[in-house]
Amino acid sequence: MRSLLFSLLSLGVVCAHEEEVVGFTFAKLESARLPKPLSDFSISFDESSQLVYIAGGCDAEQGNVYVEEIATFVCSSSSSEFYSFDRNTNSFETLAPLPVARYRHGAALVNGKIWLVGGRDVEVDGLLPTVDVYDIASNTWATYDLPEAYQTSDNVAFTNGEVAYVAGGYDATYGFKGNVFTIAEDGAGSITIVDKTPLLFPRGDHTAVTLPGTPVTGAIVTGGFGAADEFCAPLVSVEQYDFAADTWTQVADLNQGRGDKALVALGDHIFAMGGERPVLGICEMDSPEPGEKTLAIDDLEIFHADENEWVTLMEDLPSHRFRFSAVGYNDIQSVYVFGGQKDFNETCNCFVATDEILTYTEQFSDNDGTVTDDSPAATPTAGNNPTSLSSSGAMLPSLGRIACAYLAAWLLI
């Protein structure tokens, strides 16, 4: 009897704390904007200082403009600007500029240094042959040559806390790359590169994030474009990397194939937000319209790692974005979305970049179905008219909650 009572009490504690993310409160940050409209930049978050670092990007006035002669969209200007953003003061600081203008690159922050790897120049659409490393403490850059075999654009970078990893991307002619390597300074004025197990699916325009938790065990790579459908449709495939074993494992597919999205870790959750895809059947069309080549995706998915599934949490986001970056602030349970490009503009045949900063604050459903905003009272006011966004499908009981109910019934039999 005592054992049964203990089990029921333990179950009550576990199930009482069972919460499920069911939506977000959305707002536009009224008190701060990017220093200029940007897309295709990198973002790095320093948890110790809570500062966000923004490097490079496409800063052309009209973003990506359609060029009829080559039937594609082109950015005419890339940035060498480098900024930090302080959420507590909603202010930007201009830091030492990048050694070279860079966009469509990967970035990873490791031991007080930010690694910028990959990317292109806008003059000849060529791959950049160097790696730039920023020292936060001294506000200085170091530049290293990158061997041609490791030069890519539209790649990803992530970290296990000790070294930077770089994965995938496009080669000089937009072929899909699957190579994975670590990169580090060797202390003698050069860098050390170590090849790792390649991706299961070579891809570019994908996103990656280190899995939440302590100790750090792995990372996931999602979406982008790959050999399966080339640029006719983005990938839905997701693969998970194990740092210790140096292995990749395919996990549950995204519900929506997407490239150039944001992938954000917030608390124990991972979110895939926005992104791009062409209109369905684009490669069967004789002469698609420019606006059909890229559509901004307007939904958000959450990854339930314990159940190995993606759930579409929100549809018809208030602001459609791709080629943007985002950061998750665990202390206020919010995602900040920076810049990016908006829906197709027929007037300029372009995807105009924006300087807006958007915020999404998590809403939770308790066991009784009550929806609450659990963000701390110190959460800064992001806008004048926050909007509550949720998905009715997300209100369905989670497997964890169902398991609690079945276990309670079994214990009482």
PyMOL commands that set and color helices and strands:
alter all, ss='L'
color gray80, all
select helices_A, chain A and resi 2-16+148-150+282-284+290-293+330-332+393-395+399-412
alter helices_A, ss='H'
color red, helices_A
select strands_A, chain A and resi 20-28+42-46+51-55+64-67+72-75+82-86+91-94+106-110+113-117+130-135+140-145+156-159+164-170+176-185+191-196+203-204+207-210+218-222+225-226+238-242+247-251+262-266+269-273+276-277+295-296+300-304+309-314+325-329+334-338+350-351+357-365+371-372+387-390
alter strands_A, ss='S'
color yellow, strands_A
deselect
rebuild
show_as cartoon
